């Protein structure tokens, strides 16, 4: 094994330096023992971390072996443990995904506690080939076909600490030979032979078959991944401005995109934006398959009657006006431009006074005398300001959300009323905004629906002497 080349990889590709700690994920198998030995020989400051998935009755033996090796090297050892079968059932994950989630959650928690510069794992060149084939079979795009990087930030686990793979250019047969030469005695996981797992079927069945067509197929796929990684870096620079134009808002459990901006994109650009949006909400997904992206593209072009569709991995797409939302089904998606009262049913409005709303909004009101009376013309371009005849109201007013049977008498209908629900529908207030939309009321009558005209009964007339100015604004 070329140590000079490995040192270069650690410095240039992994961007590690010996002065700060590296948390090494060590399973006890050949790959991870090889990585641990190399890092130690190159004098890196190492913290050894082992995670017991509790998938085998004898899994504790692996932990004992890694702890023993750590002691012989005089390195700190950390043990994590979780019943992955239970996790998989609880969160409806495959055993592989549950194991991966539990393992990386543990590794990055420990890395943060230790102030480590990186988490190092022992993925090899063979693992890279298997990963690329897995993504290919799922109908991956470029992001999946480029495989795993030597160094990368995975926001799901940590926004700053990178995951590094020093052995990504080393083949498994080289590692086995290294362990033999160094006298390392790895633990062999028997589940690596079980073809019930997709990766194992690729390793033991598909790749040997492909080698009948091209004996160098592993090297070819590995080089292709390296080439596509470089191509992807170039495309990322081109992609970011497109993403910035499409992204309207991102919050807990949702991403909001501009439909007009999306519709101007070429099909490949549109797919990239959608793939990125899904990746933000589901970073643990190894790759998003073609069918999911195509279903999203078709939904944008031909929305369903409900303007909503189930997409993938408990995510939904829905359209409101000129916005496309990708959201978890249970995410409370609120548009940041909407004033919302939430679940509070009724609050008194002192005059003058201020009421805090949700989404950073607040309501204020104050009395203004008209001199001379009636000489006032409310601006027509201020939908979140209302000027009401104070003497036609019973103060204090209250602010509440809608109630069953609510009716509204909007200005401009000559005193006629209609169902509040019909008024909101006619004025195209999105359905999700209506339950929490604030209403300014005089006892049982709605005096103003913010964003629209005030009520007829409290309108400013020629005889108005005092104006109640009510406004809703957002904190800067």
HELIX and SHEET records of a PDB file:
HELIX    1   1 UNK A    3  UNK A    8  1                                   6    
HELIX    2   2 UNK A    9  UNK A   13  3                                   5    
HELIX    3   3 UNK A   30  UNK A   41  1                                  12    
HELIX    4   4 UNK A   59  UNK A   72  1                                  14    
HELIX    5   5 UNK A   84  UNK A   91  1                                   8    
HELIX    6   6 UNK A   95  UNK A  114  1                                  20    
HELIX    7   7 UNK A  125  UNK A  137  1                                  13    
HELIX    8   8 UNK A  142  UNK A  145  1                                   4    
HELIX    9   9 UNK A  172  UNK A  182  1                                  11    
HELIX   10  10 UNK A  190  UNK A  193  5                                   4    
HELIX   11  11 UNK A  198  UNK A  201  1                                   4    
HELIX   12  12 UNK A  202  UNK A  206  3                                   5    
HELIX   13  13 UNK A  207  UNK A  211  1                                   5    
HELIX   14  14 UNK A  217  UNK A  246  1                                  30    
HELIX   15  15 UNK A  259  UNK A  263  1                                   5    
HELIX   16  16 UNK A  267  UNK A  281  1                                  15    
HELIX   17  17 UNK A  290  UNK A  301  1                                  12    
HELIX   18  18 UNK A  390  UNK A  392  5                                   3    
HELIX   19  19 UNK A  420  UNK A  426  1                                   7    
HELIX   20  20 UNK A  431  UNK A  434  1                                   4    
HELIX   21  21 UNK A  456  UNK A  458  5                                   3    
SHEET    1   A 6 UNK A  76  UNK A  81  0                                        
SHEET    2   A 6 UNK A  45  UNK A  52  1                                        
SHEET    3   A 6 UNK A  21  UNK A  25  1                                        
SHEET    4   A 6 UNK A 118  UNK A 120  1                                        
SHEET    5   A 6 UNK A 162  UNK A 164  1                                        
SHEET    6   A 6 UNK A 151  UNK A 152 -1                                        
SHEET    1   B 5 UNK A 247  UNK A 251  0                                        
SHEET    2   B 5 UNK A 254  UNK A 258 -1                                        
SHEET    3   B 5 UNK A 323  UNK A 328 -1                                        
SHEET    4   B 5 UNK A 315  UNK A 320 -1                                        
SHEET    5   B 5 UNK A 308  UNK A 312 -1                                        
SHEET    1   C 4 UNK A 346  UNK A 349  0                                        
SHEET    2   C 4 UNK A 397  UNK A 400 -1                                        
SHEET    3   C 4 UNK A 439  UNK A 442 -1                                        
SHEET    4   C 4 UNK A 445  UNK A 449 -1                                        
SHEET    1   D 4 UNK A 353  UNK A 356  0                                        
SHEET    2   D 4 UNK A 361  UNK A 369 -1                                        
SHEET    3   D 4 UNK A 466  UNK A 474 -1                                        
SHEET    4   D 4 UNK A 385  UNK A 389 -1                                        
SHEET    1   E 2 UNK A 407  UNK A 408  0                                        
SHEET    2   E 2 UNK A 418  UNK A 419 -1                                        
END                                                                             
